[in-house]
Amino acid sequence: MARSATLRSGCPINLSLEVIGDHWSLLVIRDIMFGGRRHFRELLTESEEGIASNILSDRLKRLTEAGLVTRAADPQHRQKQIYSLTEQSIQLVPVLAHLGSWGRRFLPVSAELSIRAQVLEEGGPALWEAFMEELRAIHLGAKQPAGPSVLERLDEAYRAEVERQTPGG
């Protein structure tokens, strides 16, 4: 971690929050992880929360320095960079699943934006592990796991919920 001199204590919860505890860092990871948004422009324009470009730039820099995200030239677009999750950020899947579950239980969530959290909660640790294996294949070049795609399952649940919420749908 690049900013170790500014850490407040050696408490593991504190140290975790020092890296991912600001409002935007987990949302950027969420958008890369669940939304497949791997370019700056996608992260900027497709986030439901409307992150400002200077904040996005800062968070991507921080996440890269902390080892949660890597940045590389996109082989398909010479002028673009592609962001990938590292093993550290992939290991956040259970944390994000628990956060989503907690939010569904105690906060006024929307049906379409909470359906992925519901699927992850219902699937439990086995689904989380399958999702992490899939993310390793996408972001780290690991072998593609056998079986149905968790990302496709999450996206299908989202699309079905949007359809259900659409008048006449």
OpenMM code with the backbone's topology and positions (N, CA, C; nanometers):
from openmm import Vec3, app, unit

residues = "MET ALA ARG SER ALA THR LEU ARG SER GLY CYS PRO ILE ASN LEU SER LEU GLU VAL ILE GLY ASP HIS TRP SER LEU LEU VAL ILE ARG ASP ILE MET PHE GLY GLY ARG ARG HIS PHE ARG GLU LEU LEU THR GLU SER GLU GLU GLY ILE ALA SER ASN ILE LEU SER ASP ARG LEU LYS ARG LEU THR GLU ALA GLY LEU VAL THR ARG ALA ALA ASP PRO GLN HIS ARG GLN LYS GLN ILE TYR SER LEU THR GLU GLN SER ILE GLN LEU VAL PRO VAL LEU ALA HIS LEU GLY SER TRP GLY ARG ARG PHE LEU PRO VAL SER ALA GLU LEU SER ILE ARG ALA GLN VAL LEU GLU GLU GLY GLY PRO ALA LEU TRP GLU ALA PHE MET GLU GLU LEU ARG ALA ILE HIS LEU GLY ALA LYS GLN PRO ALA GLY PRO SER VAL LEU GLU ARG LEU ASP GLU ALA TYR ARG ALA GLU VAL GLU ARG GLN THR PRO GLY GLY".split()
positions = [
    Vec3(0.0848, -0.1177, 0.0000),
    Vec3(0.0000, 0.0000, 0.0000),
    Vec3(0.0885, 0.1228, 0.0000),
    Vec3(0.0683, 0.2134, -0.0934),
    Vec3(0.1581, 0.3260, -0.1154),
    Vec3(0.1534, 0.4305, -0.0054),
    Vec3(0.0419, 0.4473, 0.0638),
    Vec3(0.0276, 0.5568, 0.1586),
    Vec3(0.0397, 0.5101, 0.3035),
    Vec3(0.1275, 0.4147, 0.3321),
    Vec3(0.1345, 0.3557, 0.4648),
    Vec3(0.1680, 0.4565, 0.5738),
    Vec3(0.2366, 0.5644, 0.5447),
    Vec3(0.2734, 0.6627, 0.6468),
    Vec3(0.1520, 0.7367, 0.7017),
    Vec3(0.0404, 0.7359, 0.6300),
    Vec3(-0.0766, 0.8114, 0.6739),
    Vec3(-0.1804, 0.7246, 0.7445),
    Vec3(-0.1517, 0.5980, 0.7665),
    Vec3(-0.2486, 0.5087, 0.8294),
    Vec3(-0.2660, 0.5427, 0.9761),
    Vec3(-0.3882, 0.5320, 1.0234),
    Vec3(-0.4212, 0.5706, 1.1610),
    Vec3(-0.3858, 0.4637, 1.2636),
    Vec3(-0.3970, 0.3368, 1.2279),
    Vec3(-0.3641, 0.2290, 1.3214),
    Vec3(-0.3427, 0.1008, 1.2430),
    Vec3(-0.3065, -0.0035, 1.3161),
    Vec3(-0.2877, -0.1346, 1.2538),
    Vec3(-0.4101, -0.2227, 1.2605),
    Vec3(-0.5234, -0.1663, 1.3018),
    Vec3(-0.6482, -0.2424, 1.3079),
    Vec3(-0.6886, -0.2862, 1.1672),
    Vec3(-0.7221, -0.4147, 1.1460),
    Vec3(-0.7568, -0.4595, 1.0116),
    Vec3(-0.8794, -0.3890, 0.9533),
    Vec3(-0.9768, -0.3547, 1.0365),
    Vec3(-1.0940, -0.2831, 0.9853),
    Vec3(-1.0528, -0.1427, 0.9434),
    Vec3(-0.9745, -0.0758, 1.0258),
    Vec3(-0.9255, 0.0573, 0.9895),
    Vec3(-0.8448, 0.0526, 0.8603),
    Vec3(-0.7518, -0.0422, 0.8517),
    Vec3(-0.6671, -0.0508, 0.7323),
    Vec3(-0.7511, -0.0754, 0.6069),
    Vec3(-0.8520, -0.1612, 0.6182),
    Vec3(-0.9410, -0.1857, 0.5043),
    Vec3(-1.0136, -0.0585, 0.4645),
    Vec3(-1.0641, 0.0140, 0.5627),
    Vec3(-1.1351, 0.1385, 0.5334),
    Vec3(-1.0420, 0.2455, 0.4777),
    Vec3(-0.9165, 0.2436, 0.5164),
    Vec3(-0.8200, 0.3381, 0.4601),
    Vec3(-0.8085, 0.3179, 0.3080),
    Vec3(-0.8244, 0.1939, 0.2631),
    Vec3(-0.8096, 0.1622, 0.1208),
    Vec3(-0.9421, 0.1746, 0.0460),
    Vec3(-1.0516, 0.1221, 0.1012),
    Vec3(-1.1776, 0.1147, 0.0256),
    Vec3(-1.2940, 0.1829, 0.0959),
    Vec3(-1.2657, 0.2615, 0.1990),
    Vec3(-1.3727, 0.3151, 0.2809),
    Vec3(-1.4358, 0.4444, 0.2348),
    Vec3(-1.3800, 0.5088, 0.1332),
    Vec3(-1.4442, 0.6319, 0.0859),
    Vec3(-1.5670, 0.5973, 0.0020),
    Vec3(-1.6482, 0.6963, -0.0235),
    Vec3(-1.7756, 0.6736, -0.0927),
    Vec3(-1.7583, 0.6090, -0.2299),
    Vec3(-1.6562, 0.6425, -0.3050),
    Vec3(-1.6511, 0.6022, -0.4449),
    Vec3(-1.5724, 0.4754, -0.4741),
    Vec3(-1.4752, 0.4399, -0.3924),
    Vec3(-1.3871, 0.3279, -0.4274),
    Vec3(-1.4621, 0.1973, -0.4488),
    Vec3(-1.5479, 0.1596, -0.3556),
    Vec3(-1.6227, 0.0351, -0.3733),
    Vec3(-1.7207, 0.0430, -0.4894),
    Vec3(-1.7717, 0.1628, -0.5179),
    Vec3(-1.8622, 0.1769, -0.6318),
    Vec3(-1.7874, 0.1585, -0.7636),
    Vec3(-1.6646, 0.2072, -0.7718),
    Vec3(-1.5833, 0.1854, -0.8920),
    Vec3(-1.5551, 0.0363, -0.9071),
    Vec3(-1.5157, -0.0299, -0.7984),
    Vec3(-1.4929, -0.1745, -0.8034),
    Vec3(-1.6216, -0.2462, -0.8425),
    Vec3(-1.7337, -0.2059, -0.7842),
    Vec3(-1.8643, -0.2654, -0.8181),
    Vec3(-1.8920, -0.2539, -0.9675),
    Vec3(-1.8680, -0.1353, -1.0240),
    Vec3(-1.8981, -0.1144, -1.1659),
    Vec3(-1.8074, -0.1959, -1.2567),
    Vec3(-1.6823, -0.2155, -1.2169),
    Vec3(-1.5928, -0.3016, -1.2949),
    Vec3(-1.6355, -0.4470, -1.2783),
    Vec3(-1.6667, -0.4851, -1.1548),
    Vec3(-1.6978, -0.6241, -1.1210),
    Vec3(-1.8316, -0.6701, -1.1780),
    Vec3(-1.9370, -0.5951, -1.1534),
    Vec3(-2.0717, -0.6371, -1.1919),
    Vec3(-2.1170, -0.5779, -1.3246),
    Vec3(-2.0662, -0.4610, -1.3578),
    Vec3(-2.1112, -0.3924, -1.4781),
    Vec3(-2.0221, -0.4117, -1.5992),
    Vec3(-1.9073, -0.4751, -1.5793),
    Vec3(-1.8159, -0.4960, -1.6907),
    Vec3(-1.7619, -0.3663, -1.7486),
    Vec3(-1.7657, -0.2603, -1.6710),
    Vec3(-1.7178, -0.1291, -1.7166),
    Vec3(-1.5680, -0.1231, -1.6912),
    Vec3(-1.4914, -0.1269, -1.7984),
    Vec3(-1.3465, -0.1390, -1.7829),
    Vec3(-1.2704, -0.0213, -1.8418),
    Vec3(-1.3412, 0.0728, -1.9007),
    Vec3(-1.2783, 0.1941, -1.9552),
    Vec3(-1.3255, 0.3154, -1.8756),
    Vec3(-1.2408, 0.4165, -1.8708),
    Vec3(-1.2720, 0.5377, -1.7967),
    Vec3(-1.4073, 0.5944, -1.8377),
    Vec3(-1.4302, 0.6077, -1.9671),
    Vec3(-1.5548, 0.6680, -2.0162),
    Vec3(-1.6767, 0.5879, -1.9717),
    Vec3(-1.6690, 0.4551, -1.9764),
    Vec3(-1.7799, 0.3713, -1.9294),
    Vec3(-1.8056, 0.3923, -1.7806),
    Vec3(-1.6985, 0.3947, -1.7032),
    Vec3(-1.7125, 0.4150, -1.5589),
    Vec3(-1.7709, 0.5525, -1.5298),
    Vec3(-1.7348, 0.6505, -1.6101),
    Vec3(-1.7827, 0.7870, -1.5890),
    Vec3(-1.9290, 0.8030, -1.6274),
    Vec3(-1.9684, 0.7514, -1.7408),
    Vec3(-2.1014, 0.7810, -1.7949),
    Vec3(-2.2086, 0.6784, -1.7592),
    Vec3(-2.1693, 0.5577, -1.7187),
    Vec3(-2.2688, 0.4529, -1.6968),
    Vec3(-2.2965, 0.4242, -1.5495),
    Vec3(-2.2342, 0.4964, -1.4601),
    Vec3(-2.2583, 0.4763, -1.3171),
    Vec3(-2.3883, 0.5451, -1.2779),
    Vec3(-2.4718, 0.4730, -1.2044),
    Vec3(-2.6006, 0.5286, -1.1611),
    Vec3(-2.5819, 0.6489, -1.0701),
    Vec3(-2.4690, 0.6552, -1.0008),
    Vec3(-2.4479, 0.7605, -0.9018),
    Vec3(-2.3892, 0.8882, -0.9591),
    Vec3(-2.3442, 0.8878, -1.0835),
    Vec3(-2.2960, 1.0093, -1.1483),
    Vec3(-2.1653, 1.0635, -1.0922),
    Vec3(-2.0620, 0.9837, -1.0924),
    Vec3(-1.9315, 1.0258, -1.0423),
    Vec3(-1.8712, 1.1337, -1.1328),
    Vec3(-1.8059, 1.2325, -1.0734),
    Vec3(-1.7385, 1.3386, -1.1486),
    Vec3(-1.6062, 1.2850, -1.2036),
    Vec3(-1.5629, 1.3347, -1.3174),
    Vec3(-1.4433, 1.2824, -1.3828),
    Vec3(-1.3179, 1.2972, -1.2967),
    Vec3(-1.3045, 1.4086, -1.2240),
    Vec3(-1.1852, 1.4256, -1.1405),
    Vec3(-1.1850, 1.3265, -1.0240),
    Vec3(-1.3017, 1.2968, -0.9684),
    Vec3(-1.3104, 1.1999, -0.8591),
    Vec3(-1.2824, 1.0595, -0.9114),
    Vec3(-1.3390, 1.0260, -1.0271),
    Vec3(-1.3134, 0.8948, -1.0869),
    Vec3(-1.1649, 0.8771, -1.1146),
    Vec3(-1.1028, 0.9778, -1.1714),
    Vec3(-0.9598, 0.9711, -1.2004),
    Vec3(-0.8798, 0.9476, -1.0725),
    Vec3(-0.9150, 1.0214, -0.9673),
    Vec3(-0.8464, 1.0063, -0.8391),
    Vec3(-0.8672, 0.8669, -0.7819),
    Vec3(-0.9897, 0.8149, -0.7848),
    Vec3(-1.0163, 0.6825, -0.7269),
    Vec3(-0.9467, 0.5729, -0.8052),
    Vec3(-0.9461, 0.5835, -0.9379),
    Vec3(-0.8757, 0.4826, -1.0171),
    Vec3(-0.7268, 0.4845, -0.9854),
    Vec3(-0.6711, 0.6020, -0.9672),
    Vec3(-0.5296, 0.6147, -0.9307),
    Vec3(-0.5053, 0.5513, -0.7937),
    Vec3(-0.5906, 0.5817, -0.6964),
    Vec3(-0.5766, 0.5254, -0.5614),
    Vec3(-0.5908, 0.3741, -0.5626),
    Vec3(-0.6915, 0.3249, -0.6345),
    Vec3(-0.7141, 0.1809, -0.6402),
    Vec3(-0.5980, 0.1089, -0.7081),
    Vec3(-0.5397, 0.1730, -0.8080),
    Vec3(-0.4231, 0.1158, -0.8757),
    Vec3(-0.3034, 0.1134, -0.7810),
    Vec3(-0.2794, 0.2241, -0.7121),
    Vec3(-0.1687, 0.2308, -0.6164),
    Vec3(-0.1849, 0.1300, -0.5034),
    Vec3(-0.3074, 0.1047, -0.4619),
    Vec3(-0.3349, 0.0101, -0.3538),
    Vec3(-0.3325, -0.1350, -0.4004),
    Vec3(-0.3201, -0.1581, -0.5309),
    Vec3(-0.3139, -0.2943, -0.5829),
    Vec3(-0.4483, -0.3613, -0.6015),
    Vec3(-0.5555, -0.2829, -0.6067),
    Vec3(-0.6890, -0.3393, -0.6265),
    Vec3(-0.7311, -0.3408, -0.7731),
    Vec3(-0.6685, -0.2574, -0.8528),
    Vec3(-0.7006, -0.2444, -0.9947),
    Vec3(-0.5691, -0.2302, -1.0708),
    Vec3(-0.5645, -0.2855, -1.1903),
    Vec3(-0.4509, -0.2613, -1.2791),
    Vec3(-0.5002, -0.1845, -1.4003),
    Vec3(-0.4090, -0.1159, -1.4628),
    Vec3(-0.4410, -0.0381, -1.5824),
    Vec3(-0.3412, -0.0762, -1.6904),
    Vec3(-0.3930, -0.1000, -1.8104),
    Vec3(-0.3082, -0.1381, -1.9231),
    Vec3(-0.3655, -0.0781, -2.0503),
    Vec3(-0.2826, -0.0674, -2.1501),
    Vec3(-0.3301, -0.0202, -2.2801),
    Vec3(-0.4300, -0.1214, -2.3341),
    Vec3(-0.5388, -0.0710, -2.3891),
    Vec3(-0.6403, -0.1573, -2.4484),
    Vec3(-0.5922, -0.1965, -2.5876),
    Vec3(-0.5727, -0.3258, -2.6130),
    Vec3(-0.5223, -0.3675, -2.7444),
    Vec3(-0.6182, -0.3367, -2.8595),
    Vec3(-0.7455, -0.3153, -2.8288),
    Vec3(-0.8429, -0.2868, -2.9338),
    Vec3(-0.8592, -0.1382, -2.9612),
    Vec3(-0.8134, -0.0524, -2.8687),
    Vec3(-0.8271, 0.0922, -2.8831),
    Vec3(-0.6984, 0.1571, -2.8343),
    Vec3(-0.6168, 0.2029, -2.9270),
    Vec3(-0.4849, 0.2544, -2.8919),
    Vec3(-0.4870, 0.3676, -2.7898),
    Vec3(-0.5897, 0.4490, -2.7906),
    Vec3(-0.5923, 0.5648, -2.7027),
    Vec3(-0.6646, 0.5372, -2.5702),
    Vec3(-0.7110, 0.4156, -2.5494),
    Vec3(-0.7851, 0.3834, -2.4280),
    Vec3(-0.7025, 0.2948, -2.3356),
    Vec3(-0.7340, 0.3065, -2.2079),
    Vec3(-0.6773, 0.2191, -2.1058),
    Vec3(-0.7888, 0.1255, -2.0600),
    Vec3(-0.7502, 0.0048, -2.0257),
    Vec3(-0.8473, -0.0914, -1.9745),
    Vec3(-0.8105, -0.1216, -1.8289),
    Vec3(-0.9113, -0.1185, -1.7437),
    Vec3(-0.8918, -0.1447, -1.6011),
    Vec3(-0.9354, -0.2871, -1.5707),
    Vec3(-0.8556, -0.3543, -1.4898),
    Vec3(-0.8852, -0.4920, -1.4498),
    Vec3(-0.8788, -0.5040, -1.2991),
    Vec3(-0.9584, -0.5956, -1.2474),
    Vec3(-0.9545, -0.6263, -1.1062),
    Vec3(-0.8320, -0.7122, -1.0769),
    Vec3(-0.7784, -0.6982, -0.9582),
    Vec3(-0.6720, -0.7862, -0.9123),
    Vec3(-0.7334, -0.8917, -0.8205),
    Vec3(-0.6522, -0.9854, -0.7784),
    Vec3(-0.7009, -1.0874, -0.6849),
    Vec3(-0.7537, -1.0222, -0.5574),
    Vec3(-0.6881, -0.9157, -0.5120),
    Vec3(-0.7336, -0.8468, -0.3911),
    Vec3(-0.8769, -0.7977, -0.4059),
    Vec3(-0.9085, -0.7376, -0.5184),
    Vec3(-1.0445, -0.6859, -0.5358),
    Vec3(-1.1434, -0.7974, -0.5641),
    Vec3(-1.1008, -0.9018, -0.6307),
    Vec3(-1.1889, -1.0159, -0.6538),
    Vec3(-1.2289, -1.0788, -0.5201),
    Vec3(-1.1376, -1.0767, -0.4235),
    Vec3(-1.1665, -1.1316, -0.2912),
    Vec3(-1.2700, -1.0486, -0.2147),
    Vec3(-1.3083, -0.9327, -0.2686),
    Vec3(-1.4125, -0.8504, -0.2071),
    Vec3(-1.5539, -0.8983, -0.2409),
    Vec3(-1.5684, -0.9974, -0.3274),
    Vec3(-1.7021, -1.0459, -0.3645),
    Vec3(-1.7864, -1.0792, -0.2412),
    Vec3(-1.7365, -1.1573, -0.1440),
    Vec3(-1.8203, -1.1846, -0.0269),
    Vec3(-1.8554, -1.0585, 0.0520),
    Vec3(-1.7633, -0.9647, 0.0604),
    Vec3(-1.7894, -0.8383, 0.1308),
    Vec3(-1.9019, -0.7631, 0.0610),
    Vec3(-1.8939, -0.7529, -0.0720),
    Vec3(-1.9976, -0.6832, -0.1476),
    Vec3(-2.1310, -0.7577, -0.1388),
    Vec3(-2.1258, -0.8908, -0.1377),
    Vec3(-2.2492, -0.9686, -0.1224),
    Vec3(-2.3140, -0.9397, 0.0126),
    Vec3(-2.2336, -0.9330, 0.1167),
    Vec3(-2.2872, -0.9027, 0.2499),
    Vec3(-2.3386, -0.7594, 0.2577),
    Vec3(-2.2672, -0.6650, 0.1990),
    Vec3(-2.3144, -0.5259, 0.1973),
    Vec3(-2.4475, -0.5144, 0.1240),
    Vec3(-2.4578, -0.5816, 0.0101),
    Vec3(-2.5833, -0.5800, -0.0650),
    Vec3(-2.6966, -0.6420, 0.0134),
    Vec3(-2.6680, -0.7515, 0.0807),
    Vec3(-2.7693, -0.8181, 0.1624),
    Vec3(-2.8148, -0.7274, 0.2765),
    Vec3(-2.7213, -0.6642, 0.3429),
    Vec3(-2.7535, -0.5718, 0.4518),
    Vec3(-2.8370, -0.4551, 0.3998),
    Vec3(-2.7964, -0.3989, 0.2866),
    Vec3(-2.8708, -0.2882, 0.2271),
    Vec3(-3.0125, -0.3271, 0.1897),
    Vec3(-3.0289, -0.4456, 0.1335),
    Vec3(-3.1635, -0.4942, 0.0993),
    Vec3(-3.2506, -0.5064, 0.2228),
    Vec3(-3.1913, -0.5473, 0.3320),
    Vec3(-3.2668, -0.5711, 0.4543),
    Vec3(-3.3067, -0.4419, 0.5252),
    Vec3(-3.2209, -0.3405, 0.5227),
    Vec3(-3.2406, -0.2253, 0.6092),
    Vec3(-3.2575, -0.0908, 0.5397),
    Vec3(-3.2428, -0.0846, 0.4084),
    Vec3(-3.2473, 0.0434, 0.3387),
    Vec3(-3.3517, 0.0412, 0.2275),
    Vec3(-3.3979, 0.1585, 0.1849),
    Vec3(-3.5028, 0.1656, 0.0817),
    Vec3(-3.4461, 0.1459, -0.0598),
    Vec3(-3.4065, 0.0236, -0.0922),
    Vec3(-3.3437, -0.0069, -0.2212),
    Vec3(-3.4483, -0.0154, -0.3326),
    Vec3(-3.4024, -0.0031, -0.4556),
    Vec3(-3.4924, -0.0246, -0.5689),
    Vec3(-3.4853, -0.1723, -0.6082),
    Vec3(-3.5941, -0.2229, -0.6580),
    Vec3(-3.6010, -0.3650, -0.6941),
    Vec3(-3.4977, -0.4010, -0.8005),
    Vec3(-3.4870, -0.3179, -0.9039),
    Vec3(-3.3965, -0.3526, -1.0137),
    Vec3(-3.2493, -0.3415, -0.9741),
    Vec3(-3.2159, -0.2483, -0.8848),
    Vec3(-3.0757, -0.2344, -0.8461),
    Vec3(-3.0375, -0.3248, -0.7293),
    Vec3(-3.1334, -0.3914, -0.6692),
    Vec3(-3.1013, -0.4828, -0.5596),
    Vec3(-3.1144, -0.6299, -0.5986),
    Vec3(-3.1598, -0.6566, -0.7199),
    Vec3(-3.1817, -0.7955, -0.7594),
    Vec3(-3.0515, -0.8753, -0.7634),
    Vec3(-2.9419, -0.8125, -0.8067),
    Vec3(-2.8138, -0.8849, -0.8083),
    Vec3(-2.7737, -0.9237, -0.6661),
    Vec3(-2.7939, -0.8313, -0.5718),
    Vec3(-2.7631, -0.8615, -0.4317),
    Vec3(-2.8489, -0.9776, -0.3825),
    Vec3(-2.9742, -0.9818, -0.4234),
    Vec3(-3.0630, -1.0913, -0.3839),
    Vec3(-3.0130, -1.2237, -0.4401),
    Vec3(-2.9744, -1.2242, -0.5671),
    Vec3(-2.9242, -1.3474, -0.6285),
    Vec3(-2.7975, -1.3945, -0.5570),
    Vec3(-2.7075, -1.3012, -0.5262),
    Vec3(-2.5850, -1.3376, -0.4555),
    Vec3(-2.6147, -1.3899, -0.3151),
    Vec3(-2.7086, -1.3257, -0.2467),
    Vec3(-2.7453, -1.3697, -0.1126),
    Vec3(-2.8039, -1.5100, -0.1175),
    Vec3(-2.8953, -1.5329, -0.2095),
    Vec3(-2.9593, -1.6640, -0.2203),
    Vec3(-2.8607, -1.7717, -0.2642),
    Vec3(-2.7638, -1.7339, -0.3482),
    Vec3(-2.6647, -1.8309, -0.3960),
    Vec3(-2.5596, -1.8645, -0.2921),
    Vec3(-2.5357, -1.7728, -0.1997),
    Vec3(-2.4417, -1.7964, -0.0911),
    Vec3(-2.2977, -1.8169, -0.1356),
    Vec3(-2.2158, -1.8672, -0.0439),
    Vec3(-2.0721, -1.8810, -0.0704),
    Vec3(-2.0369, -1.9618, -0.1953),
    Vec3(-2.1148, -2.0600, -0.2301),
    Vec3(-2.0842, -2.1384, -0.3509),
    Vec3(-2.0954, -2.0508, -0.4762),
    Vec3(-2.1973, -1.9677, -0.4817),
    Vec3(-2.2135, -1.8780, -0.5960),
    Vec3(-2.1045, -1.7707, -0.5954),
    Vec3(-2.0695, -1.7210, -0.4777),
    Vec3(-1.9640, -1.6202, -0.4678),
    Vec3(-1.8325, -1.6758, -0.5211),
    Vec3(-1.8030, -1.7996, -0.4850),
    Vec3(-1.6778, -1.8610, -0.5311),
    Vec3(-1.6802, -1.8801, -0.6832),
    Vec3(-1.7933, -1.9233, -0.7364),
    Vec3(-1.8053, -1.9386, -0.8820),
    Vec3(-1.7880, -1.8031, -0.9506),
    Vec3(-1.8443, -1.6987, -0.8922),
    Vec3(-1.8301, -1.5647, -0.9469),
    Vec3(-1.6845, -1.5196, -0.9424),
    Vec3(-1.6161, -1.5470, -0.8327),
    Vec3(-1.4743, -1.5095, -0.8232),
    Vec3(-1.3914, -1.5836, -0.9271),
    Vec3(-1.4227, -1.7104, -0.9499),
    Vec3(-1.3508, -1.7858, -1.0542),
    Vec3(-1.3739, -1.7239, -1.1914),
    Vec3(-1.4959, -1.6835, -1.2182),
    Vec3(-1.5280, -1.6190, -1.3453),
    Vec3(-1.4538, -1.4857, -1.3581),
    Vec3(-1.4493, -1.4077, -1.2515),
    Vec3(-1.3767, -1.2809, -1.2534),
    Vec3(-1.2271, -1.3022, -1.2747),
    Vec3(-1.1728, -1.4081, -1.2167),
    Vec3(-1.0307, -1.4398, -1.2388),
    Vec3(-1.0047, -1.4688, -1.3862),
    Vec3(-1.0979, -1.5351, -1.4510),
    Vec3(-1.0823, -1.5633, -1.5940),
    Vec3(-1.0880, -1.4343, -1.6745),
    Vec3(-1.1808, -1.3464, -1.6419),
    Vec3(-1.1987, -1.2215, -1.7155),
    Vec3(-1.0827, -1.1253, -1.6923),
    Vec3(-1.0425, -1.1091, -1.5675),
    Vec3(-0.9480, -1.0035, -1.5318),
    Vec3(-0.8041, -1.0501, -1.5150),
    Vec3(-0.7831, -1.1768, -1.4827),
    Vec3(-0.6482, -1.2247, -1.4558),
    Vec3(-0.5993, -1.3262, -1.5581),
    Vec3(-0.6847, -1.3613, -1.6529),
    Vec3(-0.6446, -1.4560, -1.7559),
    Vec3(-0.6460, -1.6007, -1.7113),
    Vec3(-0.7126, -1.6306, -1.6010),
    Vec3(-0.7236, -1.7694, -1.5551),
    Vec3(-0.8140, -1.8468, -1.6514),
    Vec3(-0.8102, -1.9770, -1.6372),
    Vec3(-0.8942, -2.0626, -1.7211),
    Vec3(-1.0414, -2.0357, -1.6911),
    Vec3(-1.1207, -2.0241, -1.7963),
    Vec3(-1.2650, -2.0018, -1.7820),
    Vec3(-1.3272, -2.1211, -1.7117),
    Vec3(-1.4000, -2.0972, -1.6013),
    Vec3(-1.4604, -2.2106, -1.5296),
    Vec3(-1.5722, -2.2751, -1.6100),
    Vec3(-1.5929, -2.4021, -1.5820),
    Vec3(-1.7032, -2.4736, -1.6458),
    Vec3(-1.8332, -2.4339, -1.5789),
    Vec3(-1.9417, -2.4542, -1.6486),
    Vec3(-2.0722, -2.4266, -1.5900),
    Vec3(-2.1276, -2.2935, -1.6352),
    Vec3(-2.2473, -2.2640, -1.5895),
    Vec3(-2.3143, -2.1411, -1.6321),
    Vec3(-2.2429, -2.0171, -1.5785),
    Vec3(-2.2511, -1.9094, -1.6536),
    Vec3(-2.1882, -1.7835, -1.6161),
    Vec3(-2.2675, -1.7146, -1.5056),
    Vec3(-2.1985, -1.6787, -1.3975),
    Vec3(-2.2631, -1.6061, -1.2890),
    Vec3(-2.2990, -1.4659, -1.3360),
    Vec3(-2.2093, -1.4029, -1.4106),
    Vec3(-2.2393, -1.2687, -1.4622),
    Vec3(-2.3647, -1.2692, -1.5482),
    Vec3(-2.3785, -1.3692, -1.6343),
    Vec3(-2.4981, -1.3799, -1.7169),
    Vec3(-2.6216, -1.4002, -1.6298),
    Vec3(-2.6100, -1.4812, -1.5270),
    Vec3(-2.7218, -1.5038, -1.4355),
    Vec3(-2.7627, -1.3734, -1.3664),
    Vec3(-2.6640, -1.2960, -1.3200),
    Vec3(-2.6914, -1.1678, -1.2546),
    Vec3(-2.7546, -1.0692, -1.3525),
    Vec3(-2.7022, -1.0653, -1.4752),
    Vec3(-2.7564, -0.9741, -1.5768),
    Vec3(-2.8982, -1.0141, -1.6181),
    Vec3(-2.9240, -1.1432, -1.6304),
    Vec3(-3.0584, -1.1894, -1.6655),
    Vec3(-3.1583, -1.1522, -1.5559),
    Vec3(-3.1174, -1.1666, -1.4307),
    Vec3(-3.2057, -1.1299, -1.3193),
    Vec3(-3.2349, -0.9798, -1.3227),
    Vec3(-3.1323, -0.9008, -1.3530),
    Vec3(-3.1503, -0.7553, -1.3615),
    Vec3(-3.2463, -0.7189, -1.4754),
    Vec3(-3.2213, -0.7751, -1.5929),
    Vec3(-3.3083, -0.7454, -1.7081),
    Vec3(-3.4521, -0.7876, -1.6815),
    Vec3(-3.4720, -0.9026, -1.6193),
    Vec3(-3.6067, -0.9500, -1.5874),
    Vec3(-3.6744, -0.8552, -1.4887),
    Vec3(-3.5995, -0.8049, -1.3920),
    Vec3(-3.6577, -0.7129, -1.2933),
    Vec3(-3.6910, -0.5794, -1.3577),
    Vec3(-3.6067, -0.5310, -1.4481),
    Vec3(-3.6364, -0.4058, -1.5197),
    Vec3(-3.7620, -0.4244, -1.6024),
    Vec3(-3.7742, -0.5363, -1.6701),
    Vec3(-3.8930, -0.5683, -1.7503),
    Vec3(-4.0178, -0.5729, -1.6608),
    Vec3(-4.0040, -0.6347, -1.5454),
    Vec3(-4.1163, -0.6454, -1.4528),
    Vec3(-4.1580, -0.5072, -1.4014),
    Vec3(-4.0640, -0.4167, -1.3859),
    Vec3(-4.0918, -0.2827, -1.3346),
    Vec3(-4.1461, -0.1890, -1.4422),
    Vec3(-4.1283, -0.2258, -1.5690),
    Vec3(-4.1723, -0.1436, -1.6797),
    Vec3(-4.3230, -0.1566, -1.6972),
    Vec3(-4.3951, -0.0445, -1.6997),
    Vec3(-4.5403, -0.0532, -1.7218),
    Vec3(-4.5734, -0.1292, -1.8501),
    Vec3(-4.6626, -0.2232, -1.8386),
    Vec3(-4.7015, -0.3059, -1.9528),
    Vec3(-4.6046, -0.4203, -1.9776),
    Vec3(-4.4990, -0.4330, -1.8904),
    Vec3(-4.3945, -0.5347, -1.9084),
    Vec3(-4.4224, -0.6578, -1.8438),
] * unit.nanometer
topology = app.Topology()
chain = topology.addChain("A")
for resn in residues:
    res = topology.addResidue(resn, chain)
    for name in ("N", "CA", "C"):
        topology.addAtom(name, app.Element.getBySymbol(name[0]), res)
